[in-house]
């Protein structure tokens, strides 16, 4: 990581796996401090230390929205601290994170400190878990569909339910989100078009209007947070543009909107790639963002740091 024009990419929910962050914990004192701070900050709220859940599972506990979100945030920050410990602080061009990963990017950009950010992310995970439990809902990934095709599937399958395009992860990978019956109708409609539809193992319809109660709760939580202007550009999932460098109240509104709005990851990456010659670094856990970048622009190499 010696390139002066580096972009940090921060993973979102779905990147979690049992054992995440363990290698960084073993290899880096700075990473160990992050996990220790997280265990102390969350205390008894998870019944077990977060680090123990990350390293040892079980998977069904780690995959819970209220656990996965703080776990990924902590693992990503620990990875970054470990990289800085080894290589020194890098001058960066930009940071971007997929959904939850936007919070990691904001933390690393100095908008808020690690522990207040962890508490905020844990609150987000609980609110989204609670919103998901209010009705039968889900998400389905449609491979091979462009945005126009995905929108046509939504319009055909929606009926009287909620069904929206929730994640534009890559030009040919779009995730739909809504009521469970509508998701099933969408999978059937995709199949009739010769497209592959895969239901996702998620708690509910993230990035859809069914998350409005979570958005309302996050608005209250964010009101009590003190934000500082980012030290480097951080890209918004809602607008697919960098956050305003000085308007912190607007930034908070964007984070509220993010919970019920589509994730425009493909657009973000296309903008980042178009910004000149840079190196791209994906933080732990997982390799999801490297895989998505291959679908967005095969000429771009993402250096993955899941392992030290």
Buried (B, 14 or more C-beta within 10 A) or exposed (E): BEBEBBBBBBBBBBBBBBEBBBBBBEBBEBBBBBBBBBBEBBEEEBEEBBBEBBBEBEEEBBBBBBBBBBBBBBBBBBBBBBBBBEEEEBEBBBBBBBBBBBBBBBBBBBBBEBBBBBBBBBBBBBBBBBBBEEEEBBBBBBBBBEBEBBBBBBEBBBEEBBBBBBBBBBBBBBBBBBBBBBBBBBBEBBEEBEBEBEBBEBBBBBBBEBBEBBBBBBBEBBEEBEBEBBEBBBBBBBBBBBBBEEEBEEBBBBBBBBBBBBBBBBBBBBBBBEEEEBBBBBBBBBBBBBBBBBBBBEEBEBEBBBEB
